[in-house]
């Protein structure tokens, strides 16, 4: 299933994209694509309904973040072998973990707001893993049972804030609009192998990132199991699994985003995002 949320910011309603590409309202079944609605029992209940019995949503409403009430936005650094190579860093022996502020979350086609003082605004397309039920000290073998599904994540980054402002990557990762997710949450039954997905990103129609999730160092099951040893994972938590090569920072010379730039990105089977870079707010 392709689950989504539509409507104005803060007023999103739950929806489903049927096989014909029609957006259907899910409000009669769940109040949001969040929390308990991401568990296997609720997903099965939604899956068993007849989409034709659900109201079609007219027009082309804004798509919001595909998951609501996200508790933790956990990111993995240096998780593609070829990205480690382009940055000149060794492949890490264990996952590199940092957090992205949940206030950074926005819709897949919302604008990227340039932070005040930003000079090194960069892009990172990533595969997102959405947790479906509480995970605590789970094994790699059982980790998949805790995954509700997958989505596209844009881990927008400000490199000066991240790398030149006294440490802690979080500084350059959590600005408002730095976490577009969606357009859809694709349930795990429709993603039989998350390690064979094309993943790409373009800026102003030029492709900079073009890789495959097969190049991950640590796969989604390993990441769920690993993270659950250090913190409990709750339904709706998102794990952003790292980016492939082609980020602006690593180009020679570096290329950074500026107001007016258009960014398009996607992951095979999970949809695509389209964003315009906006100037700083006054």
Helices and strands as residue ranges (DSSP letters): E 2-6, E 13-17, E 23-25, G 35-38, H 40-47, G 51-53, E 73-77, H 81-87, E 96-99, G 102-104, E 105-106, E 112-113, E 121-122, E 125-131, G 143-146, E 147-155, E 157-158, H 159-163, G 169-172, E 179-181, E 185-187, G 188-190, E 198-203, E 206-212, G 213-215, H 220-227, E 238-243, G 248-250, E 262-267, E 271-278
